[in-house]
Amino acid sequence: MASPNRNARSAVVLGRLLGIAFLVCFGTGVYSYLLQQPFPWMRFPTRPVQLYQFTQGLHITTGIAIIPLLLAKLNTVMPALVQVPPVRGFLHLLERLSIAVLVAAAIVQVGTGLLNTYQWYPWPFPFKQVHNALAYVIIGSLIVHVAVKLRVIARYWRSRDSYDEHGRFVPDASVGSELLPPAVDREARLDPATDHPGRQTVTSYPRGLTGRLLRWVDGAPAPSTRADEAEASRASRPSAEATDGRRQRIARRGFFAGVTAATVGVVALTAGQSSTLAEPFNVFGARQRHRGPNDLPVNRTARAAGVLATATAADWALTVVGPAVSRTFSRAELVALGTAQAELPISCVEGWSQMATWRGVRMRDLLLAVQAEPGSKVRVTSLERHGGYRIMDMGPEYAEDPTTLVALELNGATLDLDHGFPARIIAPGRPGVLQTKWIEKIEVIA
C-alpha cells in the first residue's frame, strides 16, 4: 500500500486517460445505438462510406485499451478504496457510493463489451440495452467523481507541482486527497484532544535479511549508525532525500512503462480485425479478415438463422411493395434489371470490418419499379423467423444512395449462403446487423 506509484498524481494521470477513453467510447457507442434505434426525424451521413467502420473500430479498440488502464487506476487508488474507517460522514458516504457505482459500472461495461466481441453472452439480460444504459451511468458518475475530486485534480494536474526537486511526491492533505503517505495521512486525521500534531508513526522492522527486504518493499530508509552519519556528511555521498527521490522515480517510470506496454499490446494485438495496418498483428481479435466464404468472415450463419431450406428454395422471390404497385422478382429477374458494383465495407458492432466488392440491383431502381416517391423510407424483412434484426428500417438517405444495393454477388462470385444468398442488403456507413441477409420483402413505409 505504500508504493510510490500510489499517489494522487498517478491517479490524476490515469484518470485523464480513462476520461478521454470513456468519452470516445460514449460518443461512438451512442452513434452506433442511434443508427440502430433512430428517432423519426434523424438523418445520417452516407459519406464517407467507411464512417461506421472507423467509429465502431475506434469504439472497440478504445474499449479494449480501457481494460489495462482501469486495472492500473484501481491499483493506484487501492489505499483509498480500502481505507479505514470506510466512511467518515454523510458527505463522504455519498462520495464513496458514487465511486462504487463508477467502478462497478465500468468493470461490468468493459467485461461484457469484451465478451460481446466474441458473441458470448453468459448472462440473462439483453446486452444492447444494458450496455447503452450503463454508458450513461458511467458518464454521469464520472462527472460527479470529477466534481468531487476537482481540487485534487487541479493540485496535481502538472508534474512539476507534484514532485519536489529530488523527484519525491509532495503530499498535500489540504486538498482532500486520500492517497497520502501513512505518516502524513495520520497527521491530517489526528484528534487534537488526544494526539500531538507533530507525532509520526514509526514502523519496527526485524533484523537481518528479512528486515532489509521489508524496508526495500516499503521504501523505508535503513537505520542510521555512527558510521552512516559520518558517511552522510561527505559531499560525495548523495543525500537520503536524493536517494529516495531516485527510487520513487524509477518505481513510477517502471509502473507507467508497464501500463503503456500492456495498453499498446492489447490494442496492437486486436486492432487488426478492423484496421488494415494492424492486420498482421491480429492475434486476439474475434475475426480474421479475408477468412471465410467469398473471402469475408461470417458473423451469423444460415444454419444459426434457420434459413437453410427457405433461402435455397427454387421458388424464392423478392417482393417489393410500393404505395400503389407491388412486384415480385426472381433472382434472374433481378439480374435482368441491371446490376451495379460498389466498394463498401461490412462493419459489425462487434468491432471487425472489411472492405469488399459487391454487385447487385440499386435500391433506388427497385423503388422506381414500384413507383415509390423520392425520399421514401423502406422496411426490409428477412427470411429469418426470429431475431431482433429480422426487420430493418432504412431511411431515405440510404434508400436513395447509388451505392445501396440488393447484393447478389460478393467479391466476384455468387453470394454465399452464409453471406445472405439469394439476396441481401449492403449500404454505406451502416452497422452489419442492419445489412439484412436472406431478404424476402422490401416495403415502402413513408
Secondary structure, 3 states (H helix, E strand, C coil): CCCCCCCHHHHHHHHHHHHHHHHHHHHHHHHHHHHHCCCCCCCCCCCCCCHHHHHHHHHHHHHHHHHHHHHHHHHHCHHHHCCCCCCCCHHHHHHHHHHHHHHHHHHHHHHHHHHHHCCCCCCCCCHHHHHHHHHHHHHHHHHHHHHHCHHHHHHCCCHHHCECCCCCECCCHHHCCCCCCHHHHHHHCCCCCCCCCCCCCCCCCCCHHHHHHHHHHHCCCCCCCHHHHHHHCCCCCCCHHHHHHHHHHHHHHHHHHHHHHHHHHHHHCCHHHCCCCCHHHCCCCCCCCCCCHHHCCCCCCHHHHCCHHHHCCCCCCEEEECCCCEEEECHHHHHHCCCEEEEEEEECCCCCEEEEEEEEEEHHHHHHHCCCCCCCCEEEEECCCCCCCCEEEECHHHHCCCCCEEEEEECCEECCHHHCCCCEEECCCCEHHHCCCCEEEEEECC
